[in-house]
Amino acid sequence: MASGRVAWWVGPVNGLMMPAARRGQRRPESSFRALQARAARRTGLPEPADPQFLADLRVLHASFLAVPELSFMGLAGILAELGRHLRNRLRVRELLRANPQITSAPVPRPVFVVGLPRTGTTVLHALLASAPGHRAPLLWELLDPCPQPGPGGSDRRVRDAERLAWLAHRAAPSLRVIHPLDADAPEECVFALPHHLAYCTRARIPGYQDWYTSRDATGDYAYLRQQLQILQWQQPPQRWILKSPFHLWHLDALLRVFPDAAIVWPHRDVPTALASWCSLAEVTMRLHNRRVDLNQLGRDWAEMWSQAMTRALRTRVGAAQPFLDLPYTQLAGAPLPALETLFSRLGSELTPAARQQITSRARTSPAGRHAHHYSLDRYGLAPEAIRDAFPDS
């Protein structure tokens, strides 16, 4: 996540107030206010005047409450996710208020790995991040970016992420093959962004999808930049290596906030990539919903990813930043020659130590395994129709 990446387990679910759709007693607005109050109690921070952030998060909250198929645990996990974003927002604002110098630090020449999901973005992200001078945000950092007061604060953040990974793998063992979670491994920016379409792996929320694609996401990426500045605070300077296929919808906003970014774009046969993605989306949908229509799932994601590619390609045409392409066949086979070229174009040195790390990672990479079985026709899709819908991919 990729991708949705089962962030629905983040944070405790005990004590969360169930909304009207499940209890028949509380209005959606009152349940959102309960989430706000709980976030303030848990952080010990007063609720600040942050009207736009709260208004936007209410859209997501209301969208999920309107899904009749959502299971009890699916809804509880989503409410916990919303609570995490509210807590993080309070902590980020307070830390930056007390240490305003954090936001003056540059985030120089970050690299964003984008492209359709299941095209090798996860492997490429890890390989790029393994080189000296490069750094990717780890899962535990993305889930809770602010230092915690008192001894063992970082340890608590790591333990929470380890619990997430354990629960996710226990709930859906197939994730260990499709997309394993590791608290101490690089992960997707979507865990830090309050809004993205990975939420659509959890339920059908077409209203939220329309709202998200029509809005200006610059504020979301400015918030991501702040979190990166916090994570790099008081640390040796390194180049950020970031990734998510979900950046495709708002590459324009991303490039406004990170004007010196480089975009790395892996490519794979689209029907194959989409079949693999639908398989992952099916796993997360089944964890959140009492019923899943696989044909509807296939139609939805074929349309959404086609829209994402159209928007991203339009941004790419007018962008001043470099876009660097990499075929999946090169990445999944012998990646070192392709990565040598890629590093050179990124202006980074591929040292002997980095070459050794890349070779070692490639030997153990999930890209070389074939335990994940998937089929496009399971989701009512035909390869020819998919290629027609993605003519420039």
C-alpha positions as CSV (number, residue, x, y, z in Angstrom):
1,M,0.0,0.0,0.0
2,A,0.5,0.2,-1.8
3,S,-2.0,0.6,-1.9
4,G,-4.7,0.3,1.0
5,R,-2.2,-1.9,2.8
6,V,-4.7,-2.8,5.6
7,A,-4.1,0.3,7.7
8,W,-7.5,-0.4,9.2
9,W,-5.9,-2.1,12.2
10,V,-4.0,1.0,13.3
11,G,-4.8,1.9,16.9
12,P,-7.0,0.4,19.4
13,V,-10.7,-0.1,18.7
14,N,-11.9,-0.6,22.2
15,G,-14.1,2.2,23.4
16,L,-14.8,3.7,20.0
17,M,-18.3,5.0,19.7
18,M,-20.3,3.2,17.0
19,P,-22.2,5.6,14.6
20,A,-25.8,5.7,13.7
21,A,-25.5,3.1,10.9
22,R,-24.7,0.5,13.5
23,R,-26.2,1.6,16.8
24,G,-29.2,3.8,15.8
25,Q,-28.5,6.3,18.7
26,R,-25.7,8.7,17.5
27,R,-25.8,11.0,14.5
28,P,-22.7,10.8,12.2
29,E,-21.6,14.3,13.2
30,S,-21.7,13.5,16.9
31,S,-19.7,10.3,16.4
32,F,-17.0,12.4,14.6
33,R,-16.9,14.8,17.5
34,A,-16.4,11.8,19.8
35,L,-13.4,10.8,17.7
36,Q,-12.1,14.3,18.0
37,A,-12.6,14.4,21.8
38,R,-10.9,11.0,22.2
39,A,-7.9,12.1,20.1
40,A,-7.6,15.2,22.4
41,R,-7.7,13.0,25.5
42,R,-5.2,10.5,24.3
43,T,-2.7,13.1,23.2
44,G,-3.3,15.5,26.1
45,L,-3.5,18.3,23.6
46,P,-6.3,20.8,23.1
47,E,-8.3,20.7,19.9
48,P,-6.9,23.5,17.7
49,A,-8.7,25.6,15.1
50,D,-8.1,23.4,12.1
51,P,-11.3,23.7,10.1
52,Q,-10.2,22.5,6.7
53,F,-8.5,19.4,7.9
54,L,-11.5,18.5,10.1
55,A,-14.0,19.3,7.3
56,D,-12.2,17.1,4.9
57,L,-11.9,14.2,7.3
58,R,-15.6,14.4,8.0
59,V,-16.2,13.7,4.3
60,L,-14.3,10.5,4.6
61,H,-16.1,9.6,7.9
62,A,-19.5,10.2,6.4
63,S,-18.6,8.2,3.2
64,F,-17.8,5.1,5.2
65,L,-20.9,5.4,7.4
66,A,-23.0,5.3,4.3
67,V,-21.8,1.8,3.3
68,P,-24.4,-0.8,4.2
69,E,-22.1,-3.8,3.5
70,L,-19.4,-2.7,6.0
71,S,-18.8,-5.2,8.7
72,F,-18.6,-4.4,12.4
73,M,-14.8,-4.9,12.5
74,G,-14.4,-3.1,9.2
75,L,-16.1,0.0,10.5
76,A,-14.3,-0.2,13.9
77,G,-11.0,-0.4,12.1
78,I,-11.8,2.6,9.9
79,L,-12.8,4.7,12.9
80,A,-9.5,3.7,14.5
81,E,-7.7,4.9,11.4
82,L,-9.5,8.2,11.5
83,G,-8.6,8.5,15.2
84,R,-5.0,8.0,14.3
85,H,-5.1,10.8,11.8
86,L,-6.7,13.1,14.3
87,R,-4.0,12.3,16.9
88,N,-1.2,12.7,14.5
89,R,-2.5,16.1,13.3
90,L,-2.6,17.3,16.9
91,R,0.9,16.1,17.6
92,V,2.3,17.5,14.4
93,R,0.8,20.9,14.9
94,E,2.0,21.1,18.5
95,L,5.6,19.9,17.7
96,L,5.9,22.5,14.9
97,R,4.5,25.2,17.1
98,A,7.1,24.4,19.7
99,N,9.9,23.9,17.1
100,P,9.1,26.2,14.1
101,Q,12.7,25.7,12.8
102,I,11.7,22.2,11.7
103,T,9.7,23.5,8.7
104,S,12.6,25.6,7.5
105,A,14.7,22.5,6.8
106,P,14.7,21.5,3.1
107,V,13.6,18.2,1.8
108,P,16.1,18.1,-1.1
109,R,15.6,16.2,-4.3
110,P,13.2,13.5,-3.1
111,V,12.5,10.5,-5.3
112,F,8.9,9.3,-5.7
113,V,8.2,5.9,-7.1
114,V,4.8,5.9,-8.8
115,G,3.2,3.9,-11.6
116,L,0.4,1.4,-11.5
117,P,0.3,-1.0,-8.5
118,R,1.9,-4.4,-8.8
119,T,4.5,-3.2,-11.2
120,G,7.4,-3.6,-8.9
121,T,7.0,-0.4,-7.0
122,T,7.5,-2.0,-3.6
123,V,10.7,-3.8,-4.6
124,L,12.1,-0.8,-6.4
125,H,11.3,1.4,-3.4
126,A,13.3,-0.9,-1.1
127,L,16.2,-1.2,-3.5
128,L,16.5,2.5,-4.0
129,A,16.3,3.1,-0.3
130,S,19.0,0.6,0.5
131,A,21.7,2.7,-1.1
132,P,23.9,4.9,1.1
133,G,22.7,8.4,1.5
134,H,19.1,7.3,0.7
135,R,16.3,6.9,3.2
136,A,12.7,5.6,3.1
137,P,10.1,6.2,5.8
138,L,9.5,3.0,7.7
139,L,6.0,1.8,8.6
140,W,6.3,2.7,12.3
141,E,7.4,6.2,11.3
142,L,4.5,6.7,8.9
143,L,2.0,5.5,11.4
144,D,3.2,7.9,14.1
145,P,5.7,10.5,12.9
146,C,6.2,12.6,16.0
147,P,8.6,11.7,18.8
148,Q,6.9,10.5,21.9
149,P,7.8,12.0,25.3
150,G,9.4,9.9,27.9
151,P,11.7,6.9,27.8
152,G,10.9,4.3,25.3
153,G,8.7,6.5,23.1
154,S,10.1,5.2,19.9
155,D,9.8,1.6,21.2
156,R,6.1,2.1,21.7
157,R,5.7,3.4,18.2
158,V,7.5,0.3,16.8
159,R,5.5,-2.1,19.0
160,D,2.2,-0.5,17.7
161,A,3.4,-1.1,14.1
162,E,4.4,-4.6,14.9
163,R,1.0,-5.2,16.3
164,L,-0.6,-3.9,13.1
165,A,1.5,-6.2,11.0
166,W,0.8,-9.2,13.2
167,L,-3.0,-8.6,13.2
168,A,-3.1,-8.0,9.5
169,H,-1.2,-11.2,8.7
170,R,-3.4,-13.1,11.2
171,A,-6.6,-11.8,9.7
172,A,-5.4,-12.4,6.1
173,P,-2.5,-14.8,5.9
174,S,-2.4,-14.3,2.1
175,L,-1.0,-10.8,2.7
176,R,2.3,-12.4,3.7
177,V,2.6,-13.4,0.0
178,I,0.8,-10.5,-1.7
179,H,2.2,-7.6,0.3
180,P,3.8,-8.5,3.7
181,L,3.9,-5.8,6.3
182,D,7.0,-5.1,8.4
183,A,7.1,-2.5,11.1
184,D,10.8,-1.7,10.3
185,A,10.6,-1.8,6.5
186,P,9.9,1.0,4.0
187,E,6.2,1.6,3.3
188,E,3.9,3.8,1.3
189,C,3.2,7.5,1.8
190,V,-0.5,6.7,2.0
191,F,-0.1,5.9,5.7
192,A,0.9,9.5,6.3
193,L,-1.6,11.1,3.9
194,P,-5.0,11.8,5.3
195,H,-6.7,11.4,1.9
196,H,-6.1,8.9,-0.9
197,L,-8.0,6.4,-2.9
198,A,-6.5,3.4,-1.2
199,Y,-9.6,3.8,1.1
200,C,-11.5,2.3,-1.9
201,T,-9.9,-1.1,-1.2
202,R,-12.0,-1.2,2.0
203,A,-15.4,-0.3,0.7
204,R,-17.2,1.2,-2.3
205,I,-17.3,4.9,-1.6
206,P,-18.0,6.5,-5.0
207,G,-19.0,9.8,-3.4
208,Y,-15.6,10.1,-1.7
209,Q,-13.9,9.1,-4.9
210,D,-15.6,12.0,-6.8
211,W,-14.8,14.4,-4.0
212,Y,-11.2,13.4,-3.8
213,T,-10.5,13.5,-7.6
214,S,-12.1,17.0,-7.9
215,R,-10.2,18.7,-5.0
216,D,-6.9,20.4,-4.8
217,A,-4.6,18.0,-2.9
218,T,-1.8,20.5,-2.3
219,G,-2.6,20.7,1.4
220,D,-2.3,16.9,1.8
221,Y,1.2,17.0,0.3
222,A,2.2,20.0,2.3
223,Y,1.3,17.9,5.4
224,L,3.3,15.0,4.1
225,R,6.3,17.4,3.7
226,Q,5.9,18.5,7.3
227,Q,5.9,14.9,8.5
228,L,9.1,14.2,6.5
229,Q,10.7,17.3,8.0
230,I,9.8,15.9,11.5
231,L,11.3,12.5,10.7
232,Q,14.5,14.0,9.4
233,W,14.8,16.5,12.3
234,Q,18.0,16.0,14.3
235,Q,19.1,13.2,11.9
236,P,21.9,13.1,9.4
237,P,20.8,14.5,6.0
238,Q,19.7,11.9,3.5
239,R,17.6,11.8,0.3
240,W,14.1,10.7,0.8
241,I,12.9,7.7,-1.3
242,L,9.1,7.6,-1.3
243,K,6.5,5.6,-3.2
244,S,2.8,5.0,-3.8
245,P,0.8,4.2,-6.9
246,F,-1.9,6.4,-5.4
247,H,0.2,9.5,-6.1
248,L,-0.9,9.2,-9.8
249,W,-4.2,11.0,-9.1
250,H,-2.6,14.1,-7.8
251,L,0.9,14.3,-9.3
252,D,0.3,18.0,-10.0
253,A,-0.1,18.7,-6.3
254,L,2.9,16.5,-5.4
255,L,5.1,18.4,-7.8
256,R,3.9,21.8,-6.5
257,V,5.0,20.9,-3.0
258,F,8.2,19.0,-4.0
259,P,9.4,21.0,-7.0
260,D,12.8,19.3,-7.2
261,A,11.4,15.8,-7.0
262,A,12.3,13.0,-9.4
263,I,9.6,10.6,-10.5
264,V,10.5,7.0,-11.1
265,W,7.8,5.1,-13.0
266,P,8.0,1.3,-13.4
267,H,5.9,-0.3,-16.2
268,R,4.4,-3.8,-16.5
269,D,1.8,-5.5,-18.7
270,V,-1.4,-3.7,-17.5
271,P,-3.8,-6.8,-17.5
272,T,-1.2,-8.7,-15.4
273,A,-0.7,-5.8,-13.0
274,L,-4.5,-5.1,-12.7
275,A,-5.3,-8.8,-12.0
276,S,-2.7,-8.8,-9.3
277,W,-4.1,-5.6,-7.8
278,C,-7.7,-6.9,-7.9
279,S,-6.5,-9.9,-5.9
280,L,-5.0,-7.7,-3.2
281,A,-8.1,-5.4,-3.2
282,E,-10.4,-8.5,-2.8
283,V,-8.5,-9.5,0.3
284,T,-9.0,-6.1,1.9
285,M,-12.6,-5.8,0.8
286,R,-13.5,-9.1,2.3
287,L,-11.9,-8.1,5.6
288,H,-14.1,-5.0,5.7
289,N,-17.4,-6.1,4.1
290,R,-20.0,-8.7,4.6
291,R,-20.5,-9.1,0.9
292,V,-18.1,-8.4,-2.1
293,D,-19.2,-8.3,-5.8
294,L,-16.0,-9.4,-7.6
295,N,-17.2,-8.2,-11.0
296,Q,-18.0,-4.8,-9.5
297,L,-14.6,-4.7,-7.9
298,G,-13.0,-5.4,-11.3
299,R,-15.0,-2.7,-13.1
300,D,-14.3,-0.2,-10.3
301,W,-10.6,-0.6,-10.3
302,A,-10.2,-0.8,-14.1
303,E,-12.0,2.6,-14.3
304,M,-10.1,4.1,-11.4
305,W,-6.7,3.2,-12.5
306,S,-7.5,4.3,-16.1
307,Q,-8.5,7.6,-14.7
308,A,-5.3,7.8,-12.6
309,M,-3.1,7.1,-15.5
310,T,-4.9,9.7,-17.7
311,R,-4.4,12.3,-15.1
312,A,-0.8,11.4,-14.4
313,L,0.2,11.3,-18.0
314,R,-1.4,14.8,-18.5
315,T,0.7,16.1,-15.6
316,R,3.8,14.4,-17.0
317,V,3.5,16.2,-20.3
318,G,3.8,19.6,-18.8
319,A,6.2,18.8,-15.9
320,A,9.7,20.3,-15.6
321,Q,10.8,17.5,-13.2
322,P,12.5,14.4,-14.6
323,F,10.4,11.3,-15.1
324,L,12.4,8.1,-15.3
325,D,10.9,4.9,-16.7
326,L,11.8,1.3,-15.7
327,P,10.3,-1.9,-17.3
328,Y,9.2,-4.5,-14.8
329,T,11.0,-7.2,-16.8
330,Q,14.3,-5.6,-16.0
331,L,13.5,-5.1,-12.4
332,A,12.3,-8.7,-11.8
333,G,15.1,-10.2,-13.7
334,A,18.6,-8.9,-13.2
335,P,18.0,-5.4,-11.7
336,L,21.6,-4.2,-11.3
337,P,22.3,-2.9,-14.8
338,A,18.9,-1.1,-14.9
339,L,19.5,0.4,-11.5
340,E,23.0,1.5,-12.4
341,T,21.4,3.6,-15.2
342,L,18.6,4.8,-12.9
343,F,21.0,5.9,-10.2
344,S,23.1,7.7,-12.7
345,R,20.1,9.6,-14.0
346,L,19.1,10.4,-10.4
347,G,22.5,11.9,-9.9
348,S,23.3,9.3,-7.2
349,E,26.3,7.2,-6.8
350,L,25.9,3.4,-6.9
351,T,28.7,2.4,-4.6
352,P,30.2,-1.2,-4.4
353,A,28.4,-1.5,-1.0
354,A,25.1,-0.4,-2.6
355,R,25.6,-2.9,-5.5
356,Q,26.0,-5.7,-2.9
357,Q,22.9,-4.7,-1.0
358,I,20.9,-4.5,-4.2
359,T,22.1,-7.9,-5.4
360,S,21.3,-9.4,-2.0
361,R,17.8,-7.9,-1.8
362,A,17.0,-9.0,-5.4
363,R,17.8,-12.6,-4.4
364,T,15.3,-12.5,-1.6
365,S,12.7,-10.2,-3.1
366,P,9.1,-11.2,-3.4
367,A,9.2,-10.2,-7.0
368,G,11.0,-13.5,-7.7
369,R,8.3,-15.6,-6.1
370,H,5.2,-17.1,-7.8
371,A,3.1,-18.1,-4.8
372,H,0.6,-15.3,-5.5
373,H,-2.0,-16.6,-8.0
374,Y,-4.4,-14.3,-9.7
375,S,-6.6,-14.2,-12.8
376,L,-8.2,-11.2,-14.6
377,D,-11.4,-13.2,-15.5
378,R,-12.1,-13.8,-11.8
379,Y,-13.1,-10.1,-11.8
380,G,-15.1,-10.2,-15.0
381,L,-12.3,-8.4,-17.0
382,A,-10.8,-9.3,-20.4
383,P,-7.2,-8.5,-21.3
384,E,-8.1,-6.9,-24.6
385,A,-10.6,-4.5,-23.0
386,I,-8.0,-3.5,-20.4
387,R,-5.3,-2.8,-23.0
388,D,-7.9,-0.6,-24.8
389,A,-8.6,1.3,-21.6
390,F,-4.9,1.9,-21.0
391,P,-3.6,2.8,-24.5
392,D,-0.5,4.8,-23.4
393,S,0.6,2.6,-20.5
